[in-house]
Amino acid sequence: MSLILNIDTSTENASICIAADGTPLGSLTNPHQKEHAAWIHIAIQNVCKAAKIELKQLDAIAITAGPGSYTGLRVGMASAKGLCYALDIPLIAVNTLHAMAFSMRLQQADYFCPMIDARRMEVFTAVYGKELEVHLKPCALILNEYDFLPYLNKGTVLFFGNGSKKYKTLQQNKRAAFSETAFSASDLSPLAYQKFTRNDFSPLAYTDPFYIKDFYMPGFSA
């Protein structure tokens, strides 16, 4: 049995989850973004205690590596890497948008479009197909009503994530569906387990948060 600590600090809600072979054993969430740094290590201790698991029993640590909150990503990555070094266990780094799409893969849609709020009318986003193949690579986007029309013209698109609320005010296409289901570290658990079974680990010395700093308007070069 594999025990993996899953961490997500990419948005305003930080969460952690301990899972056995991809099945959550316990989780905690913190909705106060400014408190993520102070909260995370105490939360890890508490969730381990509740699950009756010692840190030394962990087989790996999984982290959503971004895009997302700049400060949140730094907090999560530093915590994950520090524990991996101390415990001598591997790190599993997952693109946040891919993890979000994976968590929604069983929903009925032709395309999956996760969105992370990046303030004002900006989002971090990507588009995935039914098999989670990439149609639009993770990017930063300033939203307008014409976004995603190439996909909406072909089929239904499910928009989700905390950034999708802004796009819902712009897009009235009948093929656009919206979900308010919140992503958490518990949703990361099965994907992290898949990567663990494939020995798909990230090098501790060279793994950094995936920041997307440049925004672009469709039709214009960045």
Summary of the structure (lengths in Angstrom):
residues: 222
radius of gyration: 17.4
end to end distance: 46.5
largest distance: 54.0
contacts: 746
relative contact order: 0.20
helix: 32%
strand: 30%
